[in-house]
């Protein structure tokens, strides 16, 4: 993907991630992890039509499987090096699960 096209794609992706339901602002710690995943390329291969589903299911996954990580970000109001390492690992774990589910239901095609 050329540099300009990649910037446009990333901008569209971030627009999707930043959308919130009116009257229901997303808590800080959830914004941090969602934006981290988007800004660091973890969502680049997710089709735009699936971005909100990925985000919602990822946040739910973190709440259930990595509650301490979310609580640490919430209480410290920062993303420490240890939290960042844990977040990277959690994203990789979740993406493997997400791909498996989406591919098995044939509702998903990984973009190159």
C-alpha positions as CSV (number, residue, x, y, z in Angstrom):
1,X,0.0,0.0,0.0
2,X,1.4,3.4,-1.0
3,X,2.2,5.9,1.7
4,X,-0.7,8.3,0.8
5,X,-3.2,5.4,0.5
6,X,-2.0,4.1,3.9
7,X,-2.6,7.5,5.5
8,X,-6.1,7.8,4.1
9,X,-6.9,4.2,5.2
10,X,-5.5,4.9,8.7
11,X,-7.6,8.1,8.9
12,X,-10.7,6.2,8.0
13,X,-9.9,3.6,10.5
14,X,-9.4,6.1,13.3
15,X,-12.7,7.8,12.4
16,X,-14.4,4.5,13.0
17,X,-12.7,3.9,16.3
18,X,-13.4,7.4,17.5
19,X,-17.2,7.1,16.9
20,X,-19.1,6.8,20.1
21,X,-22.8,6.4,20.9
22,X,-24.5,9.8,21.7
23,X,-24.8,10.3,25.4
24,X,-22.6,7.3,26.2
25,X,-19.0,8.5,26.4
26,X,-16.4,5.8,26.4
27,X,-14.3,5.6,29.6
28,X,-10.7,6.8,29.3
29,X,-9.0,3.4,29.7
30,X,-11.2,1.9,27.0
31,X,-10.3,4.8,24.6
32,X,-6.6,4.3,25.4
33,X,-6.6,0.6,24.4
34,X,-8.8,1.0,21.3
35,X,-6.7,3.9,20.0
36,X,-3.5,2.1,20.8
37,X,-4.6,-0.8,18.7
38,X,-5.6,1.4,15.8
39,X,-2.7,3.8,15.9
40,X,-0.1,1.0,16.1
41,X,-1.4,-0.9,13.1
42,X,-3.2,-3.8,14.9
43,X,-6.4,-3.0,13.1
44,X,-5.0,-2.3,9.6
45,X,-6.0,-5.7,8.3
46,X,-9.6,-5.4,9.7
47,X,-12.2,-4.5,7.0
48,X,-13.8,-1.2,7.8
49,X,-17.2,-2.8,8.0
50,X,-15.8,-5.0,10.9
51,X,-13.9,-2.4,12.8
52,X,-16.7,-1.5,15.4
53,X,-17.3,-5.3,15.9
54,X,-13.6,-5.9,16.4
55,X,-13.4,-2.9,18.9
56,X,-16.4,-4.0,20.9
57,X,-15.4,-7.6,21.1
58,X,-11.8,-6.6,22.0
59,X,-12.9,-4.4,24.8
60,X,-15.2,-7.1,26.1
61,X,-12.3,-9.6,25.9
62,X,-10.1,-7.2,27.9
63,X,-12.8,-6.8,30.5
64,X,-13.1,-10.6,30.9
65,X,-9.6,-11.8,30.4
66,X,-7.3,-8.9,31.2
67,X,-9.3,-7.0,33.9
68,X,-6.2,-6.1,35.9
69,X,-4.6,-4.4,32.8
70,X,-7.7,-2.3,32.3
71,X,-7.8,-1.4,36.0
72,X,-4.1,-0.5,36.0
73,X,-4.6,1.9,33.1
74,X,-7.7,3.4,34.7
75,X,-6.0,4.0,38.1
76,X,-2.7,5.2,36.8
77,X,-4.1,7.3,34.0
78,X,-1.1,6.2,31.9
79,X,0.2,3.4,29.7
80,X,3.4,2.2,31.4
81,X,5.9,0.0,29.6
82,X,4.6,-3.0,31.5
83,X,1.0,-2.2,30.6
84,X,2.0,-1.6,27.0
85,X,3.7,-5.0,26.8
86,X,0.6,-6.7,28.4
87,X,-1.6,-4.8,26.0
88,X,0.4,-5.9,22.9
89,X,0.1,-9.5,24.1
90,X,-3.6,-9.2,24.7
91,X,-4.2,-7.7,21.3
92,X,-2.3,-10.5,19.6
93,X,-4.3,-13.1,21.6
94,X,-7.6,-11.5,20.7
95,X,-6.8,-11.1,17.0
96,X,-6.1,-14.8,16.7
97,X,-9.4,-15.6,18.3
98,X,-11.2,-12.9,16.2
99,X,-9.8,-14.2,12.9
100,X,-10.7,-17.8,13.8
101,X,-14.3,-16.9,14.5
102,X,-14.7,-14.6,11.6
103,X,-13.1,-17.0,9.1
104,X,-15.1,-20.0,10.4
105,X,-18.3,-18.1,9.8
106,X,-17.1,-16.9,6.4
107,X,-18.0,-13.3,7.3
108,X,-14.4,-12.1,7.2
109,X,-11.6,-11.8,4.8
110,X,-8.2,-10.6,6.1
111,X,-7.0,-7.6,4.0
112,X,-3.5,-7.6,2.7
